[in-house]
Amino acid sequence: MGDVVFLFPSYRPTASFPRLLNSLRQLDASTPIVVVDDGSDPVHANVFEAVKAVPGVTLLRNAVNLGKGAALKHGMNHILLEHPNSIGTVTADADGQHSAKDIVRLRDELRRQPDHVILGCRDFGKNIPFRSRFGNVVSRYVYRLLLGLHLSDTQTGLRGIPRKLMAASLHIRANRYEYETEQLIVAKQEGLATHEIPIQTIYIDDNRASHFNPLLDSFRIYFVLLRYALSSIATAIADFIAFYVLTNSNVPVLSANMGARGFALWIQFMLLKKYVFKSKAGLATFAAYVAYVFFSGYVSSLAQIQFTAHIVQSPLLAKTVVELAIWIFNFMFLRDIIFRRWSEV
């Protein structure tokens, strides 16, 4: 069996960090440890001297602060090159949120399931700082809706990352906290199973040691997720414009819907393929996509006709209401069936 490497991205750590590494070394005397100093100032030089004194630690440095994502990529690239037989890495934060025992538990779990992404799941009870608890609750439902991932802790930094995902994660352009969101998306695209194991929840001084900016970094994270709805918005605009032009030219609702769908079809397919689901879909997937889009358009048209006949005499309003009602189902069907399972055939 190949080894697992511990990886710690670190920016301006406190004196508790080398103590954590020493505790980890007492529990595990042999697993390599890689620490990435992400451009910390000279004030923290003594902390990193203590880090280097821990047996088996390799210290890497970024000349300037590039962000947690950049530090993780730096460390994973080093591990892939210098530990060619490794099966993966366990990443952990350097701010004291993760215990040495839990880090070792994730290592053991990754060894048992080297093709899985292992996430350390915290208990978000009443003693958790409000900003952390609220952010996790919101992101939990966003992940479930847009990505199809059912996670109870979406922002954990304690992760077991298999080697396949390490290599794929080097292509992620994001460099800050949103990197870890992108990593979960890449894991799903690579077909890697993800599961959680419970870990101890540690917050020191209301998590003041964390460098996470609740406003700016949350915006970055949710932008990564919400961009997956932008292609639907863009193509919906094209669809509505074409529908409006055709209905105002006295084209029947059914024909107008089919014409509008055809107008937006190719643009939507390419946006979904390249920017949303990042699929390797070919002609077979495109054929399935075309069939589904026109079937969806037919069902939508029937619903719109009934809406117009029995509720309000406005084809445009009917289309708005019906399309919004079926949008979520369409998104999940395209995500999980057309651009995932069908493209694997």
C-alpha positions as CSV (number, residue, x, y, z in Angstrom):
1,M,0.0,0.0,0.0
2,G,1.3,3.5,-0.9
3,D,1.6,6.1,1.8
4,V,-0.6,9.0,2.8
5,V,0.9,12.5,3.2
6,F,-0.4,15.1,5.6
7,L,-0.8,18.6,4.1
8,F,-1.2,21.8,6.1
9,P,-1.7,25.2,4.3
10,S,-0.6,27.8,6.8
11,Y,-0.8,31.6,6.9
12,R,0.3,33.5,10.0
13,P,-0.1,30.5,12.4
14,T,0.0,30.8,16.1
15,A,2.2,28.8,18.5
16,S,-0.5,26.2,18.7
17,F,0.4,24.9,15.2
18,P,3.8,23.3,16.0
19,R,2.2,21.8,19.1
20,L,-0.5,20.2,16.9
21,L,2.2,18.8,14.7
22,N,4.1,17.4,17.6
23,S,0.9,15.8,18.9
24,L,0.3,14.3,15.4
25,R,3.8,13.0,15.4
26,Q,3.3,11.3,18.7
27,L,0.3,9.4,17.3
28,D,1.9,8.7,13.9
29,A,5.7,8.5,13.8
30,S,6.2,7.9,10.1
31,T,3.6,9.6,7.8
32,P,5.2,12.5,5.9
33,I,4.0,16.0,6.7
34,V,4.1,18.9,4.2
35,V,3.5,22.4,5.5
36,V,3.0,25.3,3.1
37,D,3.8,28.8,4.4
38,D,1.6,30.9,2.3
39,G,3.6,34.2,2.5
40,S,3.5,34.8,6.2
41,D,5.3,37.8,7.5
42,P,8.7,37.6,9.4
43,V,6.9,38.0,12.7
44,H,5.9,34.3,12.4
45,A,9.4,33.1,11.5
46,N,9.8,31.6,15.0
47,V,6.7,29.5,14.6
48,F,7.9,28.1,11.3
49,E,11.3,27.3,12.9
50,A,9.4,25.2,15.4
51,V,7.5,23.6,12.6
52,K,10.7,22.7,10.8
53,A,12.0,21.1,14.0
54,V,9.2,18.5,14.0
55,P,10.5,15.2,12.6
56,G,9.4,14.4,9.1
57,V,8.2,17.9,8.2
58,T,8.8,19.4,4.8
59,L,8.3,23.1,4.7
60,L,7.4,24.8,1.4
61,R,7.0,28.6,1.0
62,N,5.1,31.0,-1.1
63,A,6.9,34.3,-1.5
64,V,3.7,36.2,-1.0
65,N,0.2,35.3,0.3
66,L,-1.6,33.7,-2.6
67,G,-4.5,32.2,-0.8
68,K,-5.5,28.8,0.7
69,G,-6.2,27.3,-2.6
70,A,-2.8,28.2,-4.0
71,A,-1.1,26.8,-0.9
72,L,-3.0,23.5,-1.3
73,K,-2.0,23.3,-5.0
74,H,1.6,24.0,-4.1
75,G,1.6,21.2,-1.5
76,M,-0.3,18.7,-3.7
77,N,2.0,19.3,-6.6
78,H,5.0,18.6,-4.3
79,I,3.4,15.4,-3.0
80,L,2.6,14.1,-6.5
81,L,6.2,14.7,-7.6
82,E,8.1,13.7,-4.4
83,H,5.8,10.9,-3.2
84,P,5.0,9.0,-6.4
85,N,3.7,6.0,-4.5
86,S,1.3,8.0,-2.3
87,I,-2.4,7.1,-2.5
88,G,-3.5,10.6,-1.5
89,T,-3.2,13.3,1.1
90,V,-5.1,14.4,4.2
91,T,-5.4,18.2,4.3
92,A,-6.0,20.0,7.6
93,D,-6.1,23.6,8.8
94,A,-3.3,25.1,10.8
95,D,-5.5,27.2,13.0
96,G,-6.3,24.6,15.7
97,Q,-9.7,23.5,14.4
98,H,-8.7,19.9,13.8
99,S,-7.4,17.5,16.4
100,A,-4.5,15.2,15.8
101,K,-6.7,12.2,16.5
102,D,-9.2,13.2,13.8
103,I,-6.4,13.8,11.3
104,V,-5.1,10.3,11.9
105,R,-8.7,8.9,11.6
106,L,-9.0,10.4,8.2
107,R,-5.7,8.9,7.2
108,D,-6.9,5.5,8.2
109,E,-10.2,6.0,6.3
110,L,-8.4,7.1,3.2
111,R,-6.2,4.0,3.4
112,R,-9.3,1.8,3.6
113,Q,-11.0,3.6,0.7
114,P,-8.3,5.2,-1.5
115,D,-10.8,6.0,-4.3
116,H,-13.2,8.0,-2.0
117,V,-13.1,11.6,-0.9
118,I,-13.3,11.6,2.9
119,L,-14.7,14.7,4.6
120,G,-14.4,15.4,8.3
121,C,-17.9,16.4,9.4
122,R,-18.3,18.8,12.4
123,D,-21.3,18.9,14.6
124,F,-23.0,22.4,14.1
125,G,-24.7,22.6,17.4
126,K,-25.6,25.7,19.4
127,N,-22.1,26.3,20.7
128,I,-20.8,26.9,17.2
129,P,-20.2,30.6,16.2
130,F,-23.3,32.0,14.4
131,R,-21.4,33.0,11.2
132,S,-20.1,29.4,10.8
133,R,-23.4,27.7,11.6
134,F,-25.5,30.0,9.3
135,G,-23.0,29.8,6.4
136,N,-23.0,26.0,6.6
137,V,-26.8,25.7,6.6
138,V,-27.1,28.0,3.6
139,S,-24.4,26.3,1.6
140,R,-25.7,22.8,2.5
141,Y,-28.9,23.5,0.5
142,V,-27.1,25.3,-2.3
143,Y,-24.8,22.3,-2.8
144,R,-27.7,19.9,-2.7
145,L,-29.7,21.9,-5.3
146,L,-27.0,22.9,-7.8
147,L,-24.4,20.1,-7.4
148,G,-26.5,17.1,-6.2
149,L,-24.2,16.7,-3.2
150,H,-25.8,15.8,0.1
151,L,-23.2,17.1,2.7
152,S,-23.7,18.1,6.3
153,D,-20.4,20.1,6.4
154,T,-19.6,21.8,3.2
155,Q,-16.8,24.0,4.5
156,T,-14.6,21.5,6.3
157,G,-10.9,21.8,5.7
158,L,-10.1,18.3,7.0
159,R,-10.3,16.2,3.9
160,G,-8.9,12.9,2.6
161,I,-8.1,13.5,-1.0
162,P,-7.3,10.5,-3.3
163,R,-4.4,10.9,-5.7
164,K,-6.7,11.1,-8.8
165,L,-8.4,14.1,-7.3
166,M,-5.1,15.7,-6.3
167,A,-3.9,15.7,-9.9
168,A,-7.3,16.9,-11.2
169,S,-7.4,19.7,-8.6
170,L,-4.2,21.3,-9.9
171,H,-6.2,22.5,-12.9
172,I,-8.5,24.6,-10.7
173,R,-7.9,28.3,-11.3
174,A,-9.4,29.5,-8.0
175,N,-6.7,30.3,-5.4
176,R,-8.6,31.2,-2.2
177,Y,-11.3,29.6,-0.1
178,E,-13.5,29.0,-3.1
179,Y,-10.9,26.5,-4.2
180,E,-12.3,23.9,-1.8
181,T,-15.8,24.3,-3.3
182,E,-14.3,23.8,-6.8
183,Q,-12.6,20.7,-5.6
184,L,-15.9,19.1,-4.6
185,I,-17.2,19.9,-8.0
186,V,-14.2,18.3,-9.7
187,A,-14.6,15.2,-7.5
188,K,-18.1,14.8,-8.7
189,Q,-17.1,15.3,-12.3
190,E,-14.4,12.6,-11.8
191,G,-17.0,10.2,-10.5
192,L,-15.4,9.9,-7.1
193,A,-17.7,8.9,-4.2
194,T,-17.7,11.4,-1.3
195,H,-18.6,10.5,2.3
196,E,-18.3,12.1,5.7
197,I,-17.0,10.9,9.1
198,P,-17.8,12.8,12.3
199,I,-14.9,14.8,13.9
200,Q,-14.5,16.9,17.0
201,T,-15.7,20.5,16.7
202,I,-13.1,22.9,17.9
203,Y,-13.4,26.7,17.9
204,I,-10.8,28.7,19.8
205,D,-11.8,32.3,20.9
206,D,-14.8,32.2,18.6
207,N,-12.6,31.1,15.7
208,R,-10.6,34.4,15.7
209,A,-7.5,32.6,14.3
210,S,-9.3,31.9,11.0
211,H,-8.4,34.1,8.1
212,F,-11.8,33.5,6.4
213,N,-13.5,36.7,5.5
214,P,-17.2,36.1,6.0
215,L,-18.3,38.6,3.4
216,L,-15.7,38.4,0.6
217,D,-14.9,34.7,0.8
218,S,-18.5,33.7,1.1
219,F,-19.2,35.7,-2.0
220,R,-16.4,33.9,-3.9
221,I,-17.7,30.5,-2.7
222,Y,-21.3,31.2,-3.7
223,F,-20.3,32.7,-7.0
224,V,-18.6,29.4,-7.9
225,L,-21.9,27.6,-7.1
226,L,-24.4,30.1,-8.6
227,R,-22.5,30.4,-11.9
228,Y,-24.1,27.0,-12.6
229,A,-27.4,28.7,-13.0
230,L,-26.1,31.5,-15.2
231,S,-26.2,29.4,-18.4
232,S,-29.9,28.6,-17.8
233,I,-30.5,32.3,-17.3
234,A,-28.7,33.3,-20.5
235,T,-30.4,30.7,-22.6
236,A,-33.8,31.5,-21.0
237,I,-33.4,35.1,-22.2
238,A,-32.7,33.9,-25.7
239,D,-35.7,31.6,-25.5
240,F,-38.0,34.3,-24.3
241,I,-36.9,36.8,-26.9
242,A,-37.5,34.3,-29.7
243,F,-40.8,33.3,-28.2
244,Y,-41.9,36.9,-27.9
245,V,-41.0,37.7,-31.5
246,L,-42.8,34.6,-32.8
247,T,-46.0,35.0,-30.8
248,N,-46.2,38.7,-31.8
249,S,-45.9,37.5,-35.4
250,N,-49.1,35.4,-34.8
251,V,-47.3,32.1,-34.6
252,P,-49.2,29.5,-32.4
253,V,-47.9,28.9,-28.9
254,L,-46.7,25.3,-29.7
255,S,-44.9,26.3,-32.8
256,A,-43.4,29.4,-31.1
257,N,-42.1,27.3,-28.2
258,M,-40.5,24.8,-30.6
259,G,-38.9,27.6,-32.6
260,A,-37.6,29.4,-29.6
261,R,-36.2,26.1,-28.2
262,G,-34.4,25.4,-31.5
263,F,-32.9,29.0,-31.5
264,A,-31.4,28.5,-28.0
265,L,-30.6,24.8,-28.3
266,W,-27.0,24.8,-29.5
267,I,-25.9,27.8,-27.4
268,Q,-27.4,26.1,-24.3
269,F,-25.8,22.8,-25.0
270,M,-22.3,24.3,-25.4
271,L,-22.7,26.4,-22.3
272,L,-23.8,23.4,-20.2
273,K,-21.1,21.1,-21.6
274,K,-18.2,23.5,-21.2
275,Y,-19.0,25.7,-18.3
276,V,-21.6,24.0,-16.1
277,F,-21.2,20.2,-16.1
278,K,-17.8,20.2,-17.8
279,S,-18.8,17.1,-19.6
280,K,-16.9,15.2,-22.4
281,A,-20.3,14.7,-24.1
282,G,-20.3,13.9,-27.8
283,L,-22.9,13.4,-30.5
284,A,-24.9,10.7,-28.6
285,T,-25.3,13.1,-25.6
286,F,-26.3,15.9,-27.9
287,A,-28.9,13.7,-29.5
288,A,-30.3,12.8,-26.1
289,Y,-30.2,16.4,-25.1
290,V,-32.1,17.5,-28.2
291,A,-34.7,14.9,-27.6
292,Y,-35.1,15.9,-24.0
293,V,-35.3,19.6,-24.7
294,F,-38.0,19.2,-27.3
295,F,-40.0,16.8,-25.0
296,S,-39.6,19.3,-22.2
297,G,-40.8,22.0,-24.5
298,Y,-43.8,20.0,-25.6
299,V,-44.8,19.3,-22.0
300,S,-44.3,23.0,-21.2
301,S,-46.4,24.1,-24.1
302,L,-49.3,21.9,-23.0
303,A,-49.1,23.3,-19.5
304,Q,-49.0,26.9,-20.9
305,I,-52.0,26.3,-23.1
306,Q,-54.0,25.1,-20.1
307,F,-52.7,28.0,-18.0
308,T,-53.8,30.5,-20.6
309,A,-57.2,28.9,-21.1
310,H,-58.2,28.6,-17.5
311,I,-56.2,31.2,-15.4
312,V,-54.9,34.3,-17.3
313,Q,-55.0,35.3,-21.0
314,S,-51.2,36.0,-21.3
315,P,-49.0,33.6,-23.2
316,L,-45.8,35.3,-21.9
317,L,-47.0,35.1,-18.2
318,A,-48.0,31.5,-18.7
319,K,-44.6,30.7,-20.1
320,T,-42.9,32.5,-17.2
321,V,-44.8,30.6,-14.5
322,V,-44.6,27.2,-16.1
323,E,-40.9,27.4,-17.0
324,L,-40.0,28.5,-13.4
325,A,-42.0,25.5,-12.1
326,I,-40.1,23.0,-14.1
327,W,-36.7,24.6,-14.1
328,I,-35.4,22.8,-11.0
329,F,-36.4,19.4,-12.4
330,N,-34.8,20.1,-15.7
331,F,-31.6,21.2,-14.1
332,M,-31.3,18.0,-12.0
333,F,-32.3,15.8,-14.9
334,L,-29.7,17.3,-17.2
335,R,-27.1,17.2,-14.4
336,D,-27.6,13.6,-13.3
337,I,-28.9,11.8,-16.4
338,I,-28.0,13.6,-19.7
339,F,-24.6,15.1,-18.9
340,R,-23.4,12.4,-16.5
341,R,-24.9,8.9,-17.1
342,W,-25.8,9.3,-20.7
343,S,-22.3,10.6,-21.6
344,E,-20.8,7.5,-19.8
345,V,-22.6,5.2,-22.2
